[in-house]
């Protein structure tokens, strides 16, 4: 997010954080007050991890889910993430974690099923 967007959410960029720069469209109004593309400009953006301040909405998701103890017994960490309207969570086999953008149990169960599949494959390979 850009620096101004972080300030609107009550968050601030940590001292020493490095921005990445992206190209963003630059618009200007013509004589009829219609916006037209006039070129592109470099805009500094920062990662969520590089900010501090007010909690973000996804950080306030309360996770009290059935079978959460099963995930922890398998060594799986569970965290919340921002949603992007394409997915509500994921299971990362390489990081052994479930990330959720929803408090709905069906999302958690779906991601836990991926972990269970991995557990079943390891059991079958051991036979």
HELIX and SHEET records of a PDB file:
HELIX    1   1 UNK A    3  UNK A    8  1                                   6    
HELIX    2   2 UNK A   48  UNK A   50  5                                   3    
HELIX    3   3 UNK A   57  UNK A   60  5                                   4    
HELIX    4   4 UNK A   68  UNK A   73  1                                   6    
HELIX    5   5 UNK A  105  UNK A  126  1                                  22    
SHEET    1   A 2 UNK A  11  UNK A  13  0                                        
SHEET    2   A 2 UNK A  51  UNK A  53 -1                                        
SHEET    1   B 2 UNK A  20  UNK A  29  0                                        
SHEET    2   B 2 UNK A  35  UNK A  45 -1                                        
SHEET    1   C 3 UNK A  77  UNK A  80  0                                        
SHEET    2   C 3 UNK A  97  UNK A 100  1                                        
SHEET    3   C 3 UNK A  89  UNK A  92 -1                                        
END                                                                             
